[in-house]
Amino acid sequence: MSTPFTKISGSARQRLGGRIVLAVGMGALMLLGLAYWWLENLAHELFGTALFLLLARHIYQNRSWFRNIVKGRYGLRRTVIVTFHAALALNMAALLATSLAISQSLFAALPRPDSAVLTEIHWFSAYWAVIAIGCHVGLHWPRIRAITSAALDLPPATPAQTRLLTLLAVVLVAIGISSLSALDVQTKLSFELSPNFWDFSTSVTPFFVRWTGVLALPAIATHCAMNIIPRLRTRSKL
């Protein structure tokens, strides 16, 4: 089946490609931001600042979605999406506010409340942001796939390619599940200090592989869950 992005001009394809680069860039910056003890504070703040600048661009690109948020009917799918994005906005707002409040480099001139709680809220929001970003990807995966196909001028996926992507998803889920305990994600998401810190002196790449798996886990789970909603609606009408 063709997507609404199939027949587009070269300039439109470039704009869609820019959206892909923007999304990938935000994801990479988010993961780099988690490697605080490897990058140290200045790099951490630089990556964080870049992340929020890209996020502002992302919001601007999707401003029509916000303008239309009070228009039209709300079914189960739309209610889930809008409620989730409201929670995501609150989480990112908390992450931004605490970033400015505890800054030691780029925004050190700003008044800094002497509170360890703000640092804990910052880390708590950052870890939940990873889960939320994964859910965000899962919610919009059909559109992301369509934009990617149009921007790269890809032909429809063959059955073999579909099976390969399914296998990749299974591998990512396995990595994500195993990484929950390896990274002590449960503790990090429960507003508690985790004694589990990654030893960057011994390995770096596995850190990013594991967090990529953690990010992919809610993305895949959310995508599967959103595919179930239409079936539930159909059954309710029987």
Secondary structure as GFF3:
##gff-version 3
##sequence-region A 1 238
A	DSSP	alpha_helix	10	34	.	.	.	ID=ss1
A	DSSP	alpha_helix	36	61	.	.	.	ID=ss2
A	DSSP	alpha_helix	63	67	.	.	.	ID=ss3
A	DSSP	alpha_helix	76	102	.	.	.	ID=ss4
A	DSSP	alpha_helix	116	139	.	.	.	ID=ss5
A	DSSP	alpha_helix	141	151	.	.	.	ID=ss6
A	DSSP	alpha_helix	159	182	.	.	.	ID=ss7
A	DSSP	alpha_helix	185	188	.	.	.	ID=ss8
A	DSSP	alpha_helix	205	236	.	.	.	ID=ss9
###
